[in-house]
Amino acid sequence: MEFISEVLADYVVANSQSEPKILTDLARETYQKVLLPRMLSGTLQGRFLSMLSKLIAPKRVLEIGTYTGYATLCLAEGLANGGEIDTIDKNEELMDFQRKHFDRSGFGTQIHQHLGTAIDLIPNLKHNYDLVFLDADKTNYLNYFELVLPKTRSGGLIISDNVLWSGKVTQKADSKDKDTRVLQKFNELVANDPRVDSVLLPLRDGLTLSRVR
């Protein structure tokens, strides 16, 4: 969801760095072949993720929720020399799609795909991370945050996507709307968590940046 007008959004994109062709091609093929293409990070958010990664120059990145790999490649743009990304997704049908674009990008050998449930896989990862991108099922955001926090170095960054949830977090959530209720709790807890410094940005559907103390 965009919280600014389409005209203003187009102006912002037009006056930001253009996305690489590999991302344009990936986005086009996602819209042609994959369900729920609105799950793509999109150009502006993608350039923002790329910029954050370039500022940090991470040696290790963890992504929870790969989808078709758009955000993965944005984060890969800032990797330190020899840096690597671990990306987790439970949709086996997208593995070949992701791999094709990863290999075309030139980052293929640096991106490691992990198939399965993140809650089961994260505890078995052997690395500590400089940057974590959280963009999977919302009902487990609190669980994911607790799992990745000990694996994120002091001064490292955790980015949580979709935290505004189309604005529904500002309203009283229906008892059956678990995603909204979890995100409301997540936003409140992260904002007051003494282990991190956090800011929630109204970029696209909401991004929270949490710097680990």
JOWO-V794901 format. One record per pair of residues at least 4 apart in sequence whose C-alpha atoms are under 7 Angstrom apart, sorted by the first residue. I is the first residue (numbers start at 1). J is the second residue. Records with the same first field share a line. If there is no record, write none. Layout:
# JOWO-V794901
I = J ; J
This chain:
# JOWO-V794901
1 = 166 ; 204 ; 205
2 = 204 ; 205
3 = 204
4 = 8 ; 9
5 = 9
6 = 10
7 = 11
8 = 12
9 = 13
10 = 14
11 = 15
12 = 16
13 = 44
19 = 23 ; 24 ; 43 ; 47
20 = 24
21 = 25
22 = 26 ; 105
23 = 27 ; 70
24 = 28
25 = 29
26 = 30 ; 70 ; 101
27 = 31
28 = 32
29 = 33
30 = 34 ; 37 ; 68
31 = 37
40 = 70
41 = 45 ; 46 ; 70 ; 71
42 = 46
43 = 47
44 = 48
45 = 49 ; 204
46 = 50 ; 71 ; 74
47 = 51 ; 74
48 = 52
49 = 53 ; 74 ; 75
50 = 54 ; 74 ; 75 ; 77 ; 78
51 = 55
52 = 56
53 = 57 ; 58 ; 75 ; 78 ; 79
54 = 77 ; 78 ; 79
57 = 78 ; 79 ; 80
58 = 78 ; 79 ; 80 ; 83 ; 130 ; 131
59 = 79 ; 80 ; 83 ; 84 ; 130
60 = 83 ; 84 ; 85 ; 129 ; 130 ; 131
61 = 84 ; 85 ; 86 ; 129 ; 130 ; 131 ; 132
62 = 85 ; 86 ; 87 ; 129 ; 131 ; 132 ; 133
63 = 86 ; 87 ; 88 ; 132 ; 133 ; 134
64 = 87 ; 88 ; 89 ; 118 ; 133 ; 134 ; 135 ; 136
65 = 87 ; 88 ; 89 ; 134 ; 135 ; 136
66 = 72 ; 87 ; 88 ; 89
67 = 89
68 = 94 ; 97 ; 98
69 = 73 ; 98
70 = 74
71 = 75
72 = 76
73 = 77
76 = 107
79 = 83
83 = 110
84 = 110 ; 111
85 = 110 ; 111 ; 112
86 = 111 ; 112 ; 113
87 = 112 ; 113 ; 114
88 = 113 ; 114 ; 115 ; 118
89 = 114 ; 115 ; 116
90 = 115 ; 116 ; 117
92 = 115
94 = 98
95 = 99
96 = 100
97 = 101
98 = 102
99 = 103
100 = 104
101 = 105
102 = 106 ; 107 ; 108
103 = 107 ; 108
107 = 111
116 = 121
117 = 121
118 = 122
119 = 144
121 = 125
122 = 147
128 = 151 ; 152 ; 153
129 = 151 ; 152 ; 153
130 = 152 ; 153 ; 156 ; 157
131 = 156 ; 157 ; 158
132 = 157 ; 158 ; 159
133 = 158 ; 159 ; 160
134 = 159 ; 160 ; 161
135 = 160 ; 161
138 = 179 ; 183
139 = 178 ; 179 ; 182
140 = 144
141 = 145 ; 186
142 = 146 ; 186
143 = 147
144 = 148
145 = 149
148 = 152
152 = 156
154 = 212 ; 213
155 = 211 ; 212 ; 213
156 = 211 ; 212
157 = 209 ; 210 ; 211 ; 212
158 = 209 ; 210 ; 211
159 = 207 ; 208 ; 209 ; 210
160 = 207 ; 208 ; 209
161 = 206 ; 207 ; 208
162 = 205 ; 206 ; 207
163 = 183 ; 205 ; 206 ; 207 ; 208
164 = 168 ; 169 ; 205 ; 206
165 = 169 ; 205
166 = 205
168 = 180
169 = 180 ; 183 ; 184
173 = 177 ; 180 ; 181
177 = 181
178 = 182
179 = 183
180 = 184
181 = 185
182 = 186
183 = 187
184 = 188
185 = 189
186 = 190
187 = 191
188 = 192
189 = 193
191 = 198
195 = 212 ; 213
196 = 210 ; 211 ; 212 ; 213
197 = 210 ; 211 ; 212 ; 213
198 = 208 ; 209 ; 210 ; 211
199 = 208 ; 209 ; 210
200 = 206 ; 207 ; 208 ; 209
201 = 206 ; 207 ; 208
202 = 206 ; 207
203 = 207
